[in-house]
Amino acid sequence: MSEIKVNSIKGVGASAAAITVNNTDGTCTANITSVNGGQLANRNVIINGAALVAQRGDTLSGTTTGGYATDRFQCVMNETGTLTVSQDSNAPSGFSKSHRLTQTTAQGSLAANDLTTFRYSVEGFDVQRFKKGTSDAQQFTLSFFVRSVDQSSYPVTYIVELRDPINTRSCCKSYTVTASDVWQYKTLTFPADTTGTWAASNAKALEINWFVAAGSNYTSGTLSTSWASTVNANRAAGLTANLSANTANRFYLTGVQLEVGSVATDFEHRSFGDELRRCQRYFFYDGTGRYHYANYSEEHYDFPVTLRANPTVTLVEVPSGGSVNRPRPNWVTITGMGNNTGNISVKADAEL
């Protein structure tokens, strides 16, 4: 029987070993991107990274302050013209949908505090795996597909920021889009952070900000490529993209994955039903009008999943006099309907 004893196996020209062997007990650590060409389960921290779910509707038109179309991905704006936020069918091979920003009214020159980002927020329960604030803290690898129509000449530099709002810390990376209106795959590895901790709670612990336009208040410093106290001037330094400059400009994003370690694995495709349930933890809309009441002054409305926190509830359709009372993560009480008969539809928002 033949035997080969090695410390590691590394590809020709690779900077890191594919397999590292423990010389004492014979165990190994492998940087695996797929198993038989398939994904590794439950690695992706991001919900709705493939833009499948859009409970609020597939388009938010003419916003000057931002908001949601696809679930969990929020457009954040400050004085950057008018945008349409939407779910789009333009997508790379293997995907059917994308998150899209379309500039509908141009801003022209940017003032110092002008800003547009696409933001994803993560609650504390879902980031414990990164072991932040410990001696064995883990790296963050973010991967995604991007397509942009931003300006007449390419390449264009964009910025992504990981931001810890609890400890007011940030780490940023730049990436380059080399051609207009073409899907490109990007992987960015952020260093581990041994400073500060994240509470194991349902509060916001991490923001991911894709900067697509920013004024000098965010670009005049030096890009913070290591974890450090958040300084606005360092958050988007080096950004050359400016979505707000022209009404022909568009920004698409899909296949978003955040995982532990330095290797980007294949995107973790989940079923639509699974992804919908995960999204409903943060926002739920029942527009079916399937709840019917007669001769009741108070009724409970049960949500399909337990929401992240007590939600803000809006009654979309309700018998005259009905109002929300005592919302909870898994139900809400609707009161004041008297002897009315009718349908009830609700929106429950527990976003971070």
C-alpha positions in Angstrom: 0.0 0.0 0.0 1.4 3.3 -1.0 1.2 6.5 1.1 2.0 10.1 0.4 2.7 12.4 3.4 2.3 16.1 2.8 1.6 19.3 4.7 -0.6 20.8 2.1 -1.7 20.7 -1.5 -1.5 23.8 -3.6 -2.4 24.6 -7.2 0.3 25.7 -9.6 0.4 29.5 -9.3 -2.0 29.6 -6.4 -1.3 31.8 -3.4 -3.1 29.6 -0.9 -3.3 25.9 -0.3 -6.4 24.0 -1.5 -5.9 21.4 1.3 -3.9 21.9 4.5 -3.1 18.8 6.6 -2.7 18.7 10.4 0.6 16.8 10.9 -0.5 15.5 14.4 -3.9 14.0 13.9 -4.1 13.7 10.1 -7.2 15.9 9.8 -7.3 18.5 7.0 -8.8 21.9 6.1 -10.0 22.3 2.5 -11.0 25.3 0.6 -14.0 23.8 -1.2 -16.0 25.8 -3.7 -18.5 23.0 -4.5 -19.4 19.3 -4.0 -19.7 17.5 -7.3 -20.4 20.9 -8.9 -23.2 21.7 -6.4 -23.6 24.1 -3.6 -22.7 23.8 0.1 -25.8 24.3 2.3 -26.5 27.0 4.8 -23.4 29.0 4.2 -25.1 32.1 2.9 -26.0 34.8 5.4 -28.0 36.8 2.8 -31.7 36.3 2.4 -33.2 36.9 -1.1 -29.8 37.4 -2.7 -31.3 36.1 -6.0 -34.1 38.7 -5.9 -36.9 36.1 -6.1 -39.2 37.6 -3.5 -40.9 41.0 -3.9 -43.8 41.1 -1.4 -44.3 44.9 -1.6 -44.6 44.7 -5.4 -42.0 44.5 -8.1 -41.5 48.3 -8.5 -41.1 51.4 -6.4 -41.3 54.3 -8.8 -40.1 57.9 -8.5 -38.6 57.8 -5.1 -36.4 60.6 -3.8 -35.7 59.0 -0.4 -35.3 55.3 -1.2 -37.1 52.2 -0.1 -37.8 48.6 -1.1 -39.0 46.7 -4.1 -37.4 43.2 -3.7 -37.4 42.1 -0.1 -34.5 42.8 2.3 -32.6 45.0 -0.1 -33.1 48.7 0.6 -32.3 51.7 -1.6 -30.9 54.5 0.6 -30.8 58.0 -0.9 -30.0 61.5 0.0 -30.5 64.3 -2.6 -29.5 62.2 -5.6 -32.4 62.9 -7.9 -35.2 60.3 -8.5 -34.9 56.6 -8.7 -37.0 53.6 -9.5 -36.3 50.5 -7.4 -37.4 47.2 -9.0 -37.2 43.5 -9.4 -35.9 42.8 -12.9 -35.9 39.7 -15.2 -32.4 40.6 -16.5 -30.2 38.1 -14.8 -27.0 36.0 -15.5 -27.1 32.3 -16.4 -28.5 30.3 -13.5 -30.7 33.1 -12.2 -34.1 34.5 -13.2 -34.3 37.8 -11.3 -32.1 40.7 -10.2 -32.4 43.8 -7.9 -32.4 46.9 -10.0 -31.9 50.7 -9.5 -32.8 53.0 -12.4 -32.1 56.7 -12.4 -35.3 58.5 -13.5 -34.3 62.1 -12.7 -30.7 63.0 -12.9 -29.0 64.9 -10.0 -26.2 66.5 -12.1 -23.3 67.5 -9.9 -23.2 65.9 -6.4 -23.3 68.0 -3.3 -21.0 67.0 -0.4 -23.6 65.0 1.5 -25.4 63.4 -1.5 -25.6 59.6 -1.4 -27.1 56.5 -3.0 -26.5 53.0 -1.7 -28.1 49.6 -2.0 -28.2 48.3 1.6 -28.6 44.9 3.2 -28.9 44.7 7.0 -28.2 41.5 9.0 -29.5 40.8 12.5 -27.2 39.7 15.4 -28.4 36.1 15.5 -27.1 35.5 11.9 -23.6 36.9 12.2 -22.3 34.9 15.3 -20.4 32.5 12.9 -17.9 35.3 12.1 -16.7 35.3 15.8 -16.2 39.0 15.8 -14.2 40.4 18.7 -12.4 37.1 19.5 -8.9 35.9 18.8 -10.1 33.5 16.2 -12.4 35.9 14.4 -13.2 34.8 10.8 -12.9 36.6 7.5 -15.9 37.7 5.5 -16.3 36.7 1.8 -18.9 38.6 -0.2 -19.7 37.5 -3.8 -22.3 38.8 -6.3 -23.1 39.3 -9.9 -23.3 43.0 -11.0 -24.3 44.7 -14.2 -24.2 48.5 -14.6 -24.9 51.2 -17.1 -23.2 54.1 -15.4 -21.2 56.3 -17.7 -19.8 56.5 -21.2 -16.3 55.2 -20.4 -15.2 52.1 -18.5 -13.7 50.7 -16.3 -15.8 52.1 -13.4 -14.9 51.7 -9.7 -17.5 50.9 -7.2 -17.3 50.5 -3.4 -18.8 48.0 -1.0 -18.8 48.6 2.7 -19.3 46.3 5.6 -20.4 48.4 8.5 -20.8 47.5 12.2 -23.3 50.1 13.5 -23.1 48.8 17.1 -19.4 49.5 17.5 -19.3 52.2 14.7 -16.7 50.3 12.6 -16.3 49.9 8.9 -14.3 48.0 6.3 -14.5 48.8 2.6 -13.4 47.2 -0.7 -13.4 48.5 -4.2 -14.3 46.5 -7.3 -14.2 47.3 -10.9 -16.8 46.9 -13.6 -14.9 46.7 -16.9 -17.8 47.0 -19.4 -21.2 48.5 -19.8 -24.4 46.4 -19.6 -22.6 43.1 -19.1 -23.0 40.7 -16.1 -19.8 40.3 -14.2 -19.0 38.1 -11.1 -17.2 39.7 -8.2 -15.7 38.2 -5.0 -14.4 40.4 -2.2 -12.7 39.1 1.0 -12.8 41.3 4.1 -10.5 40.8 7.0 -11.6 39.4 10.3 -12.4 41.9 13.1 -11.0 41.1 16.5 -12.5 44.3 18.0 -15.9 44.8 19.4 -18.7 42.2 19.7 -22.1 41.5 18.3 -24.9 40.7 20.6 -26.8 37.5 19.9 -30.0 39.3 19.4 -32.6 40.4 16.8 -31.1 43.9 16.5 -29.1 45.1 13.5 -25.5 44.0 13.7 -24.1 44.4 10.2 -24.9 46.6 7.2 -23.6 45.9 3.6 -23.6 49.1 1.5 -23.1 49.0 -2.2 -22.2 52.7 -3.0 -23.4 53.8 -6.4 -23.2 57.6 -6.0 -21.6 59.7 -3.2 -20.5 63.3 -2.6 -17.3 64.5 -1.1 -18.3 63.8 2.5 -17.9 60.1 1.7 -15.1 60.1 -0.9 -12.6 62.7 0.2 -10.6 60.5 2.5 -8.7 57.2 2.2 -10.6 54.0 1.7 -10.9 52.1 4.9 -9.7 48.6 3.7 -9.1 47.4 7.3 -11.6 47.4 10.1 -11.5 50.8 11.8 -13.8 53.4 13.4 -16.2 54.7 10.8 -15.1 57.9 9.2 -17.6 59.1 6.6 -14.8 60.5 4.3 -13.2 57.0 4.1 -16.3 55.0 3.3 -16.4 55.5 -0.5 -13.0 57.0 -1.3 -12.0 56.0 -4.9 -15.6 55.7 -6.1 -15.9 56.8 -9.8 -19.4 55.5 -10.4 -22.2 58.0 -10.3 -25.6 56.5 -10.9 -27.3 59.8 -10.4 -25.6 61.6 -13.3 -27.8 60.4 -16.1 -31.3 59.0 -16.6 -29.9 56.3 -18.8 -28.0 54.8 -15.8 -28.9 51.5 -14.2 -27.4 49.2 -11.6 -28.3 45.5 -11.3 -27.3 43.1 -8.5 -28.0 39.4 -8.0 -26.5 36.2 -6.6 -25.4 37.9 -3.4 -23.7 35.7 -0.9 -21.9 36.4 2.4 -20.0 33.6 4.0 -17.3 32.7 6.5 -13.7 32.4 5.3 -11.6 33.5 2.4 -13.1 31.4 -0.4 -16.3 32.2 -2.4 -18.3 29.1 -2.8 -21.0 28.6 -5.4 -24.2 30.5 -4.8 -26.6 28.7 -2.4 -29.8 28.5 -4.3 -32.8 27.9 -2.0 -36.4 27.1 -3.0 -38.8 30.0 -3.5 -40.9 28.8 -0.6 -37.9 28.7 1.8 -36.7 32.2 0.7 -40.3 33.6 1.1 -40.5 32.3 4.6 -37.2 33.8 5.5 -38.3 37.2 4.1 -41.5 37.0 6.0 -39.6 37.3 9.2 -39.0 40.9 8.3 -42.0 41.8 6.2 -45.3 40.2 5.6 -48.2 41.2 3.3 -51.4 39.4 3.0 -53.4 41.0 0.2 -55.8 38.2 -0.4 -58.6 39.5 1.8 -59.2 35.9 2.9 -60.2 36.8 6.5 -63.9 37.3 6.9 -65.5 38.7 10.1 -69.1 39.1 11.2 -70.5 40.2 14.5 -67.0 40.4 16.1 -65.5 43.5 17.8 -62.0 41.9 18.2 -60.2 39.3 16.3 -56.6 37.8 16.2 -54.7 37.7 12.9 -52.0 35.1 12.8 -48.8 35.6 10.8 -47.4 32.7 8.8 -44.0 32.9 10.6 -42.8 34.6 13.7 -41.6 38.1 12.8 -38.2 39.4 13.9 -39.8 41.8 16.4 -43.2 43.4 17.2 -44.1 44.8 13.7 -45.5 48.1 12.5 -48.9 46.9 11.2 -50.9 48.7 8.5 -54.5 47.6 7.7 -54.8 47.6 3.9 -58.4 46.5 3.9 -60.6 46.4 7.0 -64.3 46.9 7.9 -65.1 50.4 9.0 -63.8 51.3 12.4 -61.2 48.6 12.6 -57.8 49.4 14.1 -54.6 47.6 15.2 -54.1 46.7 18.8 -51.3 44.8 20.6 -49.1 43.7 17.6 -46.8 40.8 18.5 -44.2 38.9 16.4 -46.7 36.1 15.6 -50.1 37.8 15.7 -51.9 41.1 15.8 -55.3 42.0 17.4 -57.7 44.0 15.3 -60.4 45.8 17.3 -63.3 48.2 16.9 -65.1 46.5 14.1 -68.4 46.2 15.9 -70.9 44.2 13.9 -69.3 45.0 10.6 -68.7 42.3 8.0 -65.8 42.4 5.5 -62.3 41.3 4.5 -59.1 42.2 6.2 -55.7 42.5 4.6 -52.6 43.6 6.5 -48.9 44.6 6.1 -46.6 43.8 9.0 -43.1 45.4 8.9 -40.3 44.3 11.2 -37.4 45.3 9.0 -34.1 46.3 10.6 
